[in-house]
Amino acid sequence: MSTDTAARTGTYEGMFLVTQAAAAAFGECVEHINHLFERADATVIAMKKWDERRLAYEMDKQKRGVYILAYFTCPTDMVAHLERDAVISDKIMRLLVTTADHLTEEEIAAHDDRKGLDTEAKLRAEQGAAEETAKSSTVRLGAPVKEEAPAPAAEESAPEASEGDEDAPAAE
């Protein structure tokens, strides 16, 4: 009998719900999730963007969210640390972790789309840079240009009566 106690590891499925604002910087969001896995001593087997949806109810003043599905192996006692780090994070709204013992390694490998995540992160970064240059090209320095308003139509007014005029009606 040995006194060596090896940490039990399990295979898990994690569904991350990320805010729309965090998903705008998609590359940073994926890096943040990978950092959470590193802190939990987890090894990512597969990860992919599952969907981008309108939420059933508003959470943290957010109406839309991006779901990221990940399969990973992790020591069983570190799952709670991963969940705690996700709760503390302001980029992640929710995290659901379940065991993935019902799936074979081939089924899990079929869900691996990390290259697709990298591609989408690059596309979003390029799109954001293009929007920034478009905004900066429309910026003007100086006072705003005022449009000339059309001249108002001349109003015909009644001749004013002088104080000494007795025939003029009295102003009340």
FILO-617786 format. One record per residue: residue number from 1; residue in three letters; x, y, z of N, C-alpha, C, O, CB in turn. Coordinates in Angstrom, 2 decimals, decimal comma. Glycine has a CB too. Layout:
NODE   num   residu       n_x       n_y       n_z      ca_x      ca_y      ca_z       c_x       c_y       c_z       o_x       o_y       o_z      cb_x      cb_y      cb_z
NODE   NUM      Ala         X         Y         Z         X         Y         Z         X         Y         Z         X         Y         Z         X         Y         Z
...
//
This chain:
NODE   num   residu       n_x       n_y       n_z      ca_x      ca_y      ca_z       c_x       c_y       c_z       o_x       o_y       o_z      cb_x      cb_y      cb_z
NODE     1      Met      0,84     -1,17      0,00      0,00      0,00      0,00      0,88      1,23      0,00      1,75      1,39      0,86     -0,95      0,00      1,20
NODE     2      Ser      0,65      2,11     -0,98      1,49      3,31     -1,07      0,73      4,51     -0,52     -0,50      4,55     -0,49      1,92      3,57     -2,54
NODE     3      Thr      1,50      5,46     -0,10      0,90      6,70      0,42      0,75      7,73     -0,70      0,36      8,88     -0,45      1,75      7,27      1,57
NODE     4      Asp      1,08      7,33     -1,91      0,97      8,20     -3,08     -0,50      8,36     -3,45     -1,17      7,37     -3,75      1,78      7,64     -4,28
NODE     5      Thr     -0,98      9,56     -3,44     -2,37      9,79     -3,85     -2,35     10,61     -5,14     -2,02     11,79     -5,13     -3,19     10,51     -2,73
NODE     6      Ala     -2,71      9,99     -6,20     -2,77     10,70     -7,48     -4,10     11,44     -7,57     -5,14     10,93     -7,15     -2,60      9,71     -8,68
NODE     7      Ala     -4,04     12,63     -8,12     -5,26     13,41     -8,28     -6,12     12,78     -9,37     -5,63     12,44    -10,44     -4,94     14,90     -8,64
NODE     8      Arg     -7,39     12,62     -9,06     -8,30     12,07    -10,06     -8,59     13,13    -11,09     -8,83     14,29    -10,76     -9,61     11,55     -9,42
NODE     9      Thr     -8,58     12,72    -12,33     -8,94     13,66    -13,40    -10,18     13,14    -14,10    -10,45     11,94    -14,13     -7,76     13,84    -14,40
NODE    10      Gly    -10,91     14,06    -14,66    -12,12     13,69    -15,38    -12,20     14,48    -16,68    -11,51     15,48    -16,87    -13,37     13,95    -14,53
NODE    11      Thr    -13,04     14,01    -17,55    -13,29     14,71    -18,80    -14,58     15,50    -18,64    -15,61     14,95    -18,23    -13,37     13,72    -20,00
NODE    12      Tyr    -14,53     16,78    -18,97    -15,66     17,66    -18,73    -16,04     18,43    -19,99    -15,24     18,61    -20,91    -15,33     18,64    -17,61
NODE    13      Glu    -17,28     18,87    -19,99    -17,81     19,73    -21,04    -18,16     21,06    -20,38    -18,89     21,09    -19,39    -19,07     19,09    -21,76
NODE    14      Gly    -17,64     22,14    -20,92    -17,92     23,47    -20,36    -18,56     24,36    -21,40    -18,07     24,47    -22,53    -16,64     24,12    -19,83
NODE    15      Met    -19,67     24,98    -21,03    -20,35     25,93    -21,91    -20,19     27,31    -21,30    -20,73     27,60    -20,23    -21,88     25,55    -22,10
NODE    16      Phe    -19,43     28,16    -21,99    -19,19     29,52    -21,55    -20,16     30,45    -22,26    -20,34     30,35    -23,47    -17,72     29,93    -21,83
NODE    17      Leu    -20,78     31,34    -21,51    -21,61     32,39    -22,09    -20,85     33,69    -21,90    -20,61     34,15    -20,78    -23,04     32,45    -21,42
NODE    18      Val    -20,49     34,29    -23,04    -19,62     35,47    -23,03    -20,45     36,68    -23,44    -21,35     36,58    -24,27    -18,41     35,27    -23,99
NODE    19      Thr    -20,14     37,82    -22,85    -20,87     39,05    -23,18    -20,60     39,46    -24,62    -19,57     39,10    -25,20    -20,48     40,18    -22,22
NODE    20      Gln    -21,51     40,21    -25,18    -21,37     40,69    -26,55    -20,19     41,65    -26,66    -19,49     41,66    -27,67    -22,67     41,39    -27,02
NODE    21      Ala    -19,96     42,44    -25,63    -18,83     43,37    -25,65    -17,51     42,62    -25,65    -16,57     43,02    -26,34    -18,91     44,32    -24,44
NODE    22      Ala    -17,43     41,54    -24,87    -16,20     40,75    -24,84    -16,00     40,02    -26,16    -14,87     39,81    -26,59    -16,22     39,75    -23,68
NODE    23      Ala    -17,09     39,63    -26,79    -17,00     38,92    -28,07    -16,54     39,84    -29,19    -16,09     39,36    -30,22    -18,33     38,30    -28,42
NODE    24      Ala    -16,66     41,16    -29,00    -16,17     42,09    -30,01    -14,66     41,94    -30,16    -14,12     42,05    -31,26    -16,55     43,55    -29,65
NODE    25      Ala    -13,98     41,68    -29,05    -12,55     41,37    -29,08    -12,44     39,86    -28,88    -12,03     39,39    -27,81    -11,74     42,18    -27,95
NODE    26      Phe    -12,80     39,11    -29,91    -12,95     37,66    -29,80    -11,65     36,95    -29,44    -11,66     35,99    -28,67    -13,49     37,10    -31,08
NODE    27      Gly    -10,54     37,41    -30,00     -9,25     36,80    -29,71     -8,89     36,90    -28,24     -8,41     35,94    -27,64     -8,16     37,44    -30,55
NODE    28      Glu     -9,13     38,07    -27,65     -8,86     38,26    -26,23     -9,78     37,38    -25,38     -9,38     36,88    -24,34     -9,03     39,73    -25,84
NODE    29      Cys    -10,99     37,20    -25,84    -11,96     36,38    -25,12    -11,50     34,92    -25,07    -11,56     34,29    -24,02    -13,35     36,49    -25,76
NODE    30      Val    -11,06     34,40    -26,20    -10,57     33,01    -26,27     -9,31     32,86    -25,42     -9,14     31,86    -24,73    -10,29     32,59    -27,73
NODE    31      Glu     -8,43     33,85    -25,48     -7,22     33,81    -24,64     -7,59     33,82    -23,16     -6,96     33,12    -22,37     -6,30     35,02    -24,96
NODE    32      His     -8,61     34,59    -22,80     -9,05     34,66    -21,41     -9,56     33,30    -20,93     -9,26     32,87    -19,82    -10,14     35,72    -21,24
NODE    33      Ile    -10,33     32,62    -21,79    -10,84     31,29    -21,43     -9,69     30,30    -21,31     -9,67     29,49    -20,38    -11,87     30,78    -22,49
NODE    34      Asn     -8,73     30,36    -22,22     -7,56     29,49    -22,12     -6,76     29,77    -20,85     -6,22     28,85    -20,24     -6,65     29,66    -23,35
NODE    35      His     -6,69     31,03    -20,45     -6,00     31,38    -19,20     -6,73     30,77    -17,99     -6,09     30,30    -17,05     -5,90     32,93    -19,05
NODE    36      Leu     -8,05     30,79    -18,02     -8,82     30,16    -16,94     -8,53     28,67    -16,87     -8,42     28,10    -15,78    -10,33     30,41    -17,13
NODE    37      Phe     -8,41     28,02    -18,03     -8,07     26,59    -18,06     -6,68     26,35    -17,49     -6,46     25,38    -16,76     -8,16     26,04    -19,49
NODE    38      Glu     -5,73     27,21    -17,82     -4,37     27,07    -17,28     -4,37     27,18    -15,76     -3,70     26,41    -15,08     -3,43     28,13    -17,88
NODE    39      Arg     -5,14     28,14    -15,24     -5,20     28,31    -13,78     -5,80     27,09    -13,09     -5,48     26,82    -11,93     -6,03     29,56    -13,44
NODE    40      Ala     -6,66     26,36    -13,79     -7,31     25,18    -13,22     -6,55     23,90    -13,55     -7,05     22,80    -13,28     -8,76     25,08    -13,72
NODE    41      Asp     -5,37     24,01    -14,12     -4,56     22,84    -14,52     -5,34     21,94    -15,47     -5,23     20,72    -15,40     -4,12     22,04    -13,28
NODE    42      Ala     -6,11     22,53    -16,35     -6,93     21,78    -17,30     -6,24     21,72    -18,65     -5,47     22,61    -19,02     -8,35     22,41    -17,44
NODE    43      Thr     -6,52     20,65    -19,38     -6,01     20,48    -20,74     -7,20     20,51    -21,68     -8,12     19,70    -21,57     -5,19     19,14    -20,89
NODE    44      Val     -7,16     21,45    -22,62     -8,28     21,59    -23,56     -8,16     20,52    -24,64     -7,12     20,38    -25,28     -8,29     23,02    -24,20
NODE    45      Ile     -9,22     19,78    -24,83     -9,27     18,75    -25,87     -9,88     19,35    -27,14     -9,36     19,16    -28,24    -10,08     17,51    -25,40
NODE    46      Ala    -10,98     20,07    -26,97    -11,67     20,66    -28,11    -12,37     21,93    -27,64    -12,82     22,04    -26,50    -12,69     19,66    -28,75
NODE    47      Met    -12,45     22,90    -28,56    -13,14     24,14    -28,26    -13,70     24,69    -29,56    -13,05     24,65    -30,60    -12,20     25,17    -27,57
NODE    48      Lys    -14,94     25,23    -29,50    -15,52     25,85    -30,67    -16,56     26,87    -30,24    -17,08     26,83    -29,13    -16,14     24,79    -31,60
NODE    49      Lys    -16,85     27,79    -31,17    -17,94     28,73    -30,95    -19,22     27,99    -31,27    -19,39     27,48    -32,38    -17,79     30,04    -31,82
NODE    50      Trp    -20,11     27,92    -30,31    -21,34     27,17    -30,50    -22,38     28,02    -31,21    -22,94     27,61    -32,23    -21,87     26,66    -29,17
NODE    51      Asp    -22,65     29,22    -30,66    -23,67     30,06    -31,27    -23,60     31,46    -30,68    -23,01     31,69    -29,63    -25,07     29,45    -31,07
NODE    52      Glu    -24,24     32,39    -31,38    -24,40     33,76    -30,91    -25,90     34,03    -30,93    -26,52     34,03    -32,00    -23,59     34,81    -31,79
NODE    53      Arg    -26,50     34,27    -29,76    -27,95     34,32    -29,66    -28,45     35,47    -28,79    -27,72     36,06    -28,00    -28,47     33,02    -29,12
NODE    54      Arg    -29,72     35,73    -28,99    -30,45     36,63    -28,10    -30,79     35,80    -26,86    -31,23     34,66    -26,98    -31,74     37,23    -28,79
NODE    55      Leu    -30,59     36,38    -25,69    -30,84     35,65    -24,45    -32,34     35,63    -24,13    -33,07     36,54    -24,52    -30,05     36,29    -23,29
NODE    56      Ala    -32,77     34,62    -23,44    -34,17     34,48    -23,08    -34,58     35,60    -22,12    -35,72     36,07    -22,16    -34,44     33,11    -22,45
NODE    57      Tyr    -33,68     36,01    -21,26    -33,93     37,12    -20,36    -32,62     37,88    -20,19    -31,54     37,33    -20,38    -34,49     36,62    -18,99
NODE    58      Glu    -32,74     39,13    -19,83    -31,59     40,00    -19,70    -30,74     39,60    -18,49    -31,26     39,43    -17,39    -32,04     41,45    -19,59
NODE    59      Met    -29,43     39,45    -18,71    -28,50     39,13    -17,64    -27,40     40,18    -17,61    -26,77     40,46    -18,64    -27,89     37,69    -17,82
NODE    60      Asp    -27,18     40,76    -16,47    -26,15     41,79    -16,32    -26,30     42,88    -17,38    -25,31     43,36    -17,93    -24,75     41,16    -16,41
NODE    61      Lys    -27,51     43,27    -17,65    -27,86     44,30    -18,64    -27,44     43,92    -20,05    -27,23     44,80    -20,89    -27,22     45,62    -18,25
NODE    62      Gln    -27,32     42,65    -20,32    -26,95     42,15    -21,64    -28,14     41,40    -22,24    -28,79     40,62    -21,55    -25,69     41,22    -21,57
NODE    63      Lys    -28,41     41,66    -23,52    -29,52     41,00    -24,19    -29,05     39,92    -25,15    -29,84     39,06    -25,54    -30,36     42,01    -24,93
NODE    64      Arg    -27,79     39,94    -25,53    -27,23     38,95    -26,45    -25,96     38,37    -25,83    -25,33     38,98    -24,97    -26,93     39,58    -27,84
NODE    65      Gly    -25,61     37,17    -26,29    -24,41     36,53    -25,79    -23,85     35,55    -26,81    -24,55     35,11    -27,72    -24,69     35,83    -24,48
NODE    66      Val    -22,58     35,20    -26,62    -21,89     34,23    -27,47    -21,59     33,01    -26,61    -21,03     33,12    -25,52    -20,57     34,84    -28,10
NODE    67      Tyr    -21,97     31,84    -27,13    -21,73     30,59    -26,42    -20,47     29,93    -26,99    -20,34     29,79    -28,20    -22,95     29,64    -26,54
NODE    68      Ile    -19,57     29,54    -26,11    -18,35     28,83    -26,50    -18,35     27,50    -25,77    -18,46     27,44    -24,54    -17,06     29,66    -26,17
NODE    69      Leu    -18,24     26,43    -26,55    -18,27     25,06    -26,02    -16,84     24,54    -25,95    -16,08     24,66    -26,91    -19,15     24,13    -26,91
NODE    70      Ala    -16,47     23,96    -24,81    -15,12     23,43    -24,63    -15,19     22,07    -23,95    -15,98     21,86    -23,03    -14,25     24,41    -23,82
NODE    71      Tyr    -14,34     21,17    -24,41    -14,15     19,86    -23,76    -12,74     19,86    -23,21    -11,79     20,25    -23,89    -14,39     18,65    -24,77
NODE    72      Phe    -12,61     19,42    -21,96    -11,30     19,47    -21,31    -11,17     18,39    -20,26    -12,16     17,84    -19,78    -11,07     20,85    -20,68
NODE    73      Thr     -9,93     18,09    -19,93     -9,64     17,20    -18,80     -9,09     18,06    -17,69     -8,34     19,01    -17,92     -8,64     16,05    -19,20
NODE    74      Cys     -9,47     17,72    -16,48     -9,10     18,56    -15,35     -9,14     17,72    -14,08     -9,96     16,81    -13,96    -10,06     19,79    -15,24
NODE    75      Pro     -8,26     18,02    -13,11     -8,39     17,36    -11,81     -9,75     17,71    -11,21    -10,20     18,85    -11,28     -7,24     17,78    -10,85
NODE    76      Thr    -10,38     16,72    -10,61    -11,75     16,91    -10,13    -11,86     18,01     -9,08    -12,89     18,68     -8,99    -12,28     15,62     -9,56
NODE    77      Asp    -10,82     18,20     -8,28    -10,89     19,22     -7,25    -10,66     20,63     -7,80    -10,88     21,61     -7,08     -9,87     18,93     -6,17
NODE    78      Met    -10,21     20,76     -9,05     -9,96     22,08     -9,64    -11,16     22,62    -10,42    -11,14     23,77    -10,87     -8,75     22,01    -10,55
NODE    79      Val    -12,20     21,82    -10,60    -13,39     22,28    -11,33    -14,04     23,45    -10,58    -14,49     24,41    -11,20    -14,41     21,12    -11,52
NODE    80      Ala    -14,08     23,36     -9,28    -14,67     24,44     -8,47    -13,86     25,73     -8,62    -14,44     26,81     -8,62    -14,73     24,02     -6,99
NODE    81      His    -12,54     25,62     -8,76    -11,70     26,80     -8,96    -11,99     27,44    -10,33    -12,04     28,66    -10,45    -10,21     26,43     -8,85
NODE    82      Leu    -12,18     26,60    -11,33    -12,51     27,10    -12,66    -13,85     27,84    -12,64    -13,97     28,92    -13,22    -12,56     25,94    -13,68
NODE    83      Glu    -14,83     27,28    -11,98    -16,13     27,93    -11,88    -16,05     29,24    -11,12    -16,69     30,22    -11,49    -17,14     27,00    -11,21
NODE    84      Arg    -15,26     29,27    -10,05    -15,10     30,50     -9,28    -14,42     31,59    -10,11    -14,83     32,75    -10,06    -14,28     30,22     -8,02
NODE    85      Asp    -13,39     31,22    -10,87    -12,71     32,19    -11,73    -13,65     32,74    -12,81    -13,56     33,91    -13,18    -11,48     31,56    -12,38
NODE    86      Ala    -14,53     31,90    -13,32    -15,50     32,35    -14,32    -16,52     33,31    -13,71    -16,93     34,26    -14,36    -16,22     31,14    -14,95
NODE    87      Val    -16,92     33,07    -12,47    -17,87     33,95    -11,80    -17,22     35,32    -11,55    -17,88     36,35    -11,67    -18,35     33,33    -10,46
NODE    88      Ile    -15,96     35,32    -11,20    -15,25     36,57    -10,93    -15,02     37,37    -12,21    -15,01     38,60    -12,17    -13,91     36,28    -10,24
NODE    89      Ser    -14,85     36,70    -13,32    -14,55     37,35    -14,59    -15,69     38,25    -15,04    -16,87     37,91    -14,89    -14,25     36,30    -15,66
NODE    90      Asp    -15,34     39,41    -15,59    -16,38     40,29    -16,10    -16,63     40,07    -17,59    -17,52     40,71    -18,15    -16,01     41,73    -15,85
NODE    91      Lys    -15,88     39,19    -18,23    -16,11     38,85    -19,63    -17,08     37,68    -19,77    -17,77     37,56    -20,78    -14,79     38,52    -20,32
NODE    92      Ile    -17,13     36,83    -18,77    -17,95     35,62    -18,82    -19,18     35,84    -17,94    -19,07     36,15    -16,75    -17,15     34,36    -18,35
NODE    93      Met    -20,37     35,68    -18,55    -21,61     35,85    -17,78    -21,96     34,58    -17,02    -22,35     34,64    -15,85    -22,76     36,25    -18,70
NODE    94      Arg    -21,83     33,42    -17,68    -22,19     32,15    -17,06    -21,25     31,06    -17,53    -20,65     31,15    -18,60    -23,66     31,79    -17,37
NODE    95      Leu    -21,14     30,02    -16,72    -20,38     28,83    -17,08    -21,13     27,62    -16,54    -21,52     27,58    -15,37    -18,91     28,88    -16,53
NODE    96      Leu    -21,32     26,64    -17,40    -21,94     25,39    -17,00    -20,94     24,28    -17,30    -20,53     24,10    -18,44    -23,31     25,14    -17,74
NODE    97      Val    -20,55     23,54    -16,28    -19,61     22,43    -16,43    -20,32     21,14    -16,09    -20,92     21,02    -15,02    -18,35     22,62    -15,52
NODE    98      Thr    -20,26     20,18    -17,01    -20,82     18,84    -16,79    -19,78     17,81    -17,17    -18,83     18,12    -17,89    -22,14     18,63    -17,60
NODE    99      Thr    -19,94     16,61    -16,69    -19,01     15,55    -17,08    -19,31     15,12    -18,51    -20,45     15,17    -18,96    -19,11     14,34    -16,12
NODE   100      Ala    -18,27     14,72    -19,21    -18,42     14,29    -20,61    -18,06     12,81    -20,74    -17,49     12,40    -21,75    -17,53     15,14    -21,55
NODE   101      Asp    -18,39     12,02    -19,73    -18,07     10,59    -19,75    -18,90      9,85    -20,79    -18,51      8,76    -21,22    -18,30      9,98    -18,38
NODE   102      His    -20,01     10,39    -21,19    -20,88      9,73    -22,15    -20,38      9,86    -23,59    -20,91      9,20    -24,49    -22,28     10,31    -22,05
NODE   103      Leu    -19,36     10,70    -23,83    -18,84     10,90    -25,18    -17,53     10,17    -25,37    -16,72     10,06    -24,44    -18,66     12,40    -25,46
NODE   104      Thr    -17,31      9,66    -26,57    -16,04      9,03    -26,89    -15,04     10,11    -27,32    -15,43     11,24    -27,59    -16,21      7,95    -28,01
NODE   105      Glu    -13,79      9,75    -27,37    -12,76     10,72    -27,77    -12,95     11,17    -29,21    -12,64     12,31    -29,54    -11,37     10,12    -27,61
NODE   106      Glu    -13,47     10,30    -30,07    -13,72     10,67    -31,46    -14,84     11,71    -31,55    -14,77     12,64    -32,35    -14,07      9,42    -32,30
NODE   107      Glu    -15,88     11,54    -30,73    -16,98     12,50    -30,73    -16,50     13,86    -30,22    -16,91     14,91    -30,73    -18,14     11,98    -29,87
NODE   108      Ile    -15,66     13,83    -29,22    -15,12     15,09    -28,68    -14,22     15,74    -29,71    -14,29     16,95    -29,91    -14,34     14,84    -27,37
NODE   109      Ala    -13,38     14,96    -30,38    -12,46     15,51    -31,39    -13,22     16,11    -32,56    -12,73     17,03    -33,21    -11,51     14,43    -31,89
NODE   110      Ala    -14,42     15,61    -32,83    -15,23     16,15    -33,92    -15,69     17,57    -33,62    -16,02     18,32    -34,54    -16,43     15,25    -34,18
NODE   111      His    -15,72     17,95    -32,35    -16,15     19,29    -31,96    -15,00     20,29    -31,93    -15,22     21,46    -31,62    -16,81     19,25    -30,61
NODE   112      Asp    -13,79     19,86    -32,25    -12,64     20,75    -32,15    -12,60     21,70    -33,34    -12,49     21,28    -34,49    -11,33     19,95    -32,08
NODE   113      Asp    -12,70     22,99    -33,06    -12,65     24,01    -34,09    -11,81     25,19    -33,60    -12,21     26,35    -33,77    -14,07     24,47    -34,49
NODE   114      Arg    -10,67     24,91    -33,01     -9,81     25,99    -32,52     -9,24     26,81    -33,66     -9,00     28,01    -33,51     -8,69     25,42    -31,67
NODE   115      Lys     -9,02     26,18    -34,81     -8,55     26,95    -35,97     -9,63     27,92    -36,43     -9,33     29,05    -36,81     -8,15     26,00    -37,14
NODE   116      Gly    -10,87     27,48    -36,38    -11,99     28,36    -36,72    -12,10     29,53    -35,76    -12,44     30,64    -36,16    -13,29     27,58    -36,74
NODE   117      Leu    -11,82     29,29    -34,47    -11,84     30,36    -33,48    -10,75     31,39    -33,80    -10,99     32,60    -33,73    -11,64     29,80    -32,07
NODE   118      Asp     -9,56     30,91    -34,15     -8,46     31,81    -34,50     -8,80     32,62    -35,74     -8,53     33,82    -35,81     -7,16     31,03    -34,73
NODE   119      Thr     -9,40     31,96    -36,73     -9,79     32,65    -37,96    -10,83     33,72    -37,67    -10,73     34,84    -38,18    -10,33     31,65    -39,00
NODE   120      Glu    -11,83     33,38    -36,87    -12,87     34,36    -36,54    -12,30     35,52    -35,74    -12,71     36,66    -35,93    -14,00     33,70    -35,77
NODE   121      Ala    -11,35     35,23    -34,84    -10,73     36,29    -34,06     -9,98     37,26    -34,99    -10,05     38,47    -34,81     -9,76     35,70    -33,01
NODE   122      Lys     -9,27     36,72    -35,98     -8,54     37,58    -36,92     -9,51     38,40    -37,77     -9,29     39,58    -38,00     -7,64     36,73    -37,84
NODE   123      Leu    -10,59     37,76    -38,23    -11,58     38,48    -39,04    -12,24     39,61    -38,25    -12,43     40,71    -38,77    -12,65     37,52    -39,56
NODE   124      Arg    -12,59     39,33    -37,00    -13,21     40,37    -36,18    -12,23     41,50    -35,89    -12,62     42,66    -35,85    -13,72     39,78    -34,85
NODE   125      Ala    -10,94     41,15    -35,70     -9,94     42,19    -35,46     -9,77     43,06    -36,71     -9,67     44,28    -36,60     -8,59     41,55    -35,06
NODE   126      Glu     -9,73     42,43    -37,88     -9,60     43,19    -39,12    -10,83     44,06    -39,35    -10,72     45,21    -39,78     -9,39     42,25    -40,31
NODE   127      Gln    -12,00     43,52    -39,07    -13,24     44,26    -39,24    -13,28     45,46    -38,28    -13,71     46,55    -38,66    -14,46     43,35    -39,01
NODE   128      Gly    -12,83     45,25    -37,06    -12,78     46,35    -36,08    -11,80     47,42    -36,51    -12,06     48,61    -36,33    -12,41     45,83    -34,71
NODE   129      Ala    -10,64     47,00    -37,07     -9,66     47,96    -37,54    -10,20     48,75    -38,73     -9,96     49,95    -38,84     -8,35     47,26    -37,92
NODE   130      Ala    -10,92     48,09    -39,62    -11,51     48,76    -40,78    -12,56     49,78    -40,33    -12,64     50,87    -40,90    -12,15     47,73    -41,74
NODE   131      Glu    -13,35     49,44    -39,32    -14,35     50,38    -38,81    -13,67     51,57    -38,16    -14,16     52,70    -38,29    -15,27     49,68    -37,81
NODE   132      Glu    -12,57     51,35    -37,46    -11,85     52,44    -36,82    -11,28     53,41    -37,85    -11,36     54,62    -37,68    -10,71     51,89    -35,94
NODE   133      Thr    -10,72     52,87    -38,94    -10,18     53,75    -39,97    -11,30     54,50    -40,68    -11,12     55,66    -41,06     -9,35     52,94    -41,00
NODE   134      Ala    -12,46     53,87    -40,85    -13,58     54,55    -41,46    -14,07     55,69    -40,57    -14,42     56,76    -41,06    -14,72     53,57    -41,75
NODE   135      Lys    -14,10     55,46    -39,27    -14,51     56,51    -38,35    -13,50     57,64    -38,32    -13,88     58,81    -38,29    -14,71     55,94    -36,95
NODE   136      Ser    -12,21     57,30    -38,33    -11,19     58,34    -38,24    -11,11     59,15    -39,52    -10,68     60,30    -39,48     -9,84     57,72    -37,94
NODE   137      Ser    -11,51     58,59    -40,66    -11,45     59,34    -41,91    -12,59     60,35    -42,01    -12,50     61,28    -42,81    -11,51     58,40    -43,10
NODE   138      Thr    -13,63     60,20    -41,22    -14,74     61,14    -41,27    -14,63     62,21    -40,19    -15,51     63,06    -40,09    -16,04     60,41    -41,13
NODE   139      Val    -13,59     62,18    -39,39    -13,41     63,17    -38,33    -12,92     64,47    -38,96    -12,01     64,46    -39,79    -12,42     62,66    -37,25
NODE   140      Arg    -13,53     65,59    -38,57    -13,13     66,90    -39,08    -12,68     67,76    -37,92    -13,23     67,68    -36,82    -14,29     67,58    -39,86
NODE   141      Leu    -11,70     68,56    -38,18    -11,21     69,47    -37,16    -11,85     70,83    -37,37    -12,19     71,21    -38,49     -9,67     69,58    -37,21
NODE   142      Gly    -12,01     71,56    -36,29    -12,57     72,89    -36,39    -14,04     72,92    -36,07    -14,63     71,93    -35,64    -12,33     73,45    -37,76
NODE   143      Ala    -14,63     74,08    -36,29    -16,04     74,27    -35,99    -16,88     73,52    -37,02    -16,48     73,38    -38,17    -16,40     75,77    -35,98
NODE   144      Pro    -18,03     73,05    -36,60    -18,90     72,35    -37,56    -19,40     73,32    -38,63    -19,60     74,50    -38,37    -20,08     71,69    -36,83
NODE   145      Val    -19,60     72,80    -39,80    -20,10     73,60    -40,91    -21,58     73,84    -40,70    -22,37     72,91    -40,49    -19,83     72,90    -42,27
NODE   146      Lys    -21,95     75,14    -40,77    -23,36     75,48    -40,56    -24,03     75,64    -41,91    -23,48     76,27    -42,82    -23,52     76,77    -39,70
NODE   147      Glu    -25,19     75,07    -42,03    -25,96     75,25    -43,25    -26,75     76,54    -43,12    -27,28     76,86    -42,06    -26,91     74,04    -43,52
NODE   148      Glu    -26,82     77,28    -44,23    -27,56     78,53    -44,20    -29,05     78,21    -44,25    -29,51     77,44    -45,09    -27,16     79,47    -45,37
NODE   149      Ala    -29,78     78,80    -43,33    -31,23     78,59    -43,28    -31,87     79,50    -44,32    -31,38     80,60    -44,55    -31,80     78,87    -41,85
NODE   150      Pro    -32,95     79,07    -44,93    -33,63     79,95    -45,89    -34,14     81,19    -45,19    -34,56     81,14    -44,03    -34,79     79,21    -46,59
NODE   151      Ala    -34,10     82,32    -45,90    -34,53     83,59    -45,31    -36,02     83,53    -45,04    -36,79     83,09    -45,90    -34,19     84,78    -46,25
NODE   152      Pro    -36,45     83,97    -43,86    -37,89     83,94    -43,56    -38,63     84,93    -44,45    -38,10     85,96    -44,84    -38,14     84,27    -42,06
NODE   153      Ala    -39,85     84,59    -44,75    -40,68     85,46    -45,59    -40,95     86,76    -44,85    -41,20     86,76    -43,64    -42,02     84,77    -45,98
NODE   154      Ala    -40,88     87,87    -45,58    -41,10     89,18    -44,96    -42,54     89,27    -44,49    -43,48     89,01    -45,24    -40,77     90,34    -45,96
NODE   155      Glu    -42,69     89,63    -43,27    -44,03     89,74    -42,70    -44,54     91,15    -42,95    -43,83     92,13    -42,75    -44,02     89,40    -41,19
NODE   156      Glu    -45,76     91,22    -43,36    -46,36     92,53    -43,53    -46,96     92,93    -42,20    -47,82     92,25    -41,64    -47,44     92,53    -44,66
NODE   157      Ser    -46,48     94,02    -41,71    -46,98     94,47    -40,42    -47,77     95,74    -40,60    -47,54     96,52    -41,54    -45,83     94,67    -39,41
NODE   158      Ala    -48,67     95,94    -39,72    -49,49     97,15    -39,76    -48,64     98,34    -39,36    -47,77     98,20    -38,51    -50,73     97,02    -38,83
NODE   159      Pro    -48,87     99,48    -39,95    -48,08    100,66    -39,56    -48,34    100,97    -38,09    -49,47    100,94    -37,60    -48,43    101,90    -40,45
NODE   160      Glu    -47,26    101,27    -37,43    -47,37    101,54    -36,00    -47,93    102,93    -35,77    -47,61    103,88    -36,49    -46,00    101,39    -35,31
NODE   161      Ala    -48,74    103,03    -34,77    -49,32    104,33    -34,44    -48,40    105,05    -33,50    -47,84    104,45    -32,58    -50,72    104,18    -33,83
NODE   162      Ser    -48,25    106,31    -33,71    -47,41    107,10    -32,81    -48,26    107,56    -31,64    -49,49    107,53    -31,69    -46,77    108,32    -33,54
NODE   163      Glu    -47,59    107,97    -30,59    -48,31    108,35    -29,37    -49,18    109,58    -29,58    -50,22    109,72    -28,94    -47,33    108,60    -28,24
NODE   164      Gly    -48,78    110,42    -30,44    -49,51    111,65    -30,62    -50,65    111,51    -31,60    -51,40    112,47    -31,79    -48,59    112,73    -31,06
NODE   165      Asp    -50,80    110,40    -32,20    -51,85    110,20    -33,22    -53,15    109,88    -32,52    -53,24    108,87    -31,82    -51,46    109,06    -34,22
NODE   166      Glu    -54,15    110,70    -32,69    -55,41    110,52    -31,99    -56,31    109,55    -32,73    -57,17    108,93    -32,12    -56,12    111,85    -31,81
NODE   167      Asp    -56,13    109,41    -34,02    -56,98    108,53    -34,80    -56,63    107,05    -34,63    -57,43    106,18    -34,97    -56,91    108,90    -36,24
NODE   168      Ala    -55,49    106,79    -34,13    -55,03    105,41    -34,00    -55,73    104,77    -32,81    -55,99    105,42    -31,80    -53,47    105,34    -33,83
NODE   169      Pro    -56,05    103,47    -32,95    -56,70    102,80    -31,82    -55,74    102,69    -30,62    -54,53    102,54    -30,80    -57,19    101,39    -32,25
NODE   170      Ala    -56,28    102,76    -29,45    -55,47    102,71    -28,24    -55,05    101,28    -27,97    -55,85    100,36    -28,10    -56,25    103,29    -27,03
NODE   171      Ala    -53,80    101,09    -27,59    -53,26     99,76    -27,26    -53,68     99,40    -25,85    -53,51    100,18    -24,91    -51,71     99,73    -27,41
NODE   172      Glu    -54,20     98,25    -25,72    -54,66     97,86    -24,39    -53,74     96,87    -23,79    -53,97     96,42    -22,66    -56,05     97,29    -24,44
//
